[in-house]
Amino acid sequence: LKYKTMKEFSKRLKELRLDRKLTQIDVASAVGVSYGIISKWENSKRQPTLENIKSLSLFFNVSSDYLIGLSDY
């Protein structure tokens, strides 16, 4: 992901998690990664794979385009 897109992904992931009152551990368990990975994604320190983006999109019921900042819905 490009830097701007990565920043938007990080922001939106954290917003989605907090809006649903979930912990990083909750999200990590749901998508099959460690909670440390969620933290790195939220802080733009690591990029998710396409499969990770797909899993997060399904879990949060949003489009992958929304997650990476290409759309607002």
N, C-alpha and C positions, 0 to 999 in steps of 0.2 A: 504494500500500500504506500502511496505517496505520503509525505509528511503531513500535509493538510488533511487528507483523508484519514490518516492514522489518528490524528488529534481528535477529529470528529467522532471516529469510532470509539475512542477512549471515553470521550465526554458522554456519548449516548449510552454506552454500555453501563456506565456508572449511574446515569440518570434513571435508566430502566430498572436497574437493581434497587436503587434507593426508593423509587416510586412504589415498588412492590414490597418494600420493607424486607428485602432479602439480604443475607450475608454473602460474602464472597464464597464461603463454603457451600451455601445453598446452591448458588449458580454453578460452581465447580462440579458438585455432585450431579447436577442435572445434565450437564453437557460432557461429563467424563474427563475432566482435567483436574489438576491440583489447584487448590485455592491460591497458591503462589502465582500461578499463571494468570488468574483473574486479576490479581493485583498488578502484575506487569502489564497486562492489556490496558487496565484503567489508567496506568501511569505512562503509557506510550513507550514502554521499555521493551516490548516484544510484540511482534505481529501475529495475529491469528492466522491459521490456515483457512483455506476455503471451506473445509469440512467443519471447522470450529465456527465460522460465520454462519454456516447453514444450521448447525445445532443451536446456536444462540438465537437465530431468527425464529426457528420453530418453537423454542422454549418461551421466548418473549412474545410470540405471535406478531412479529413485525417483519417487514421485508428486509432482505439483505442490503438493498439499496438504502433503506433508512439507516440501518446500522452503520454503514460506511459513509453516510453523509451525501449520497447522491439524490435523495428525495427527502421530503419532510413528512412522509407518511409510510 
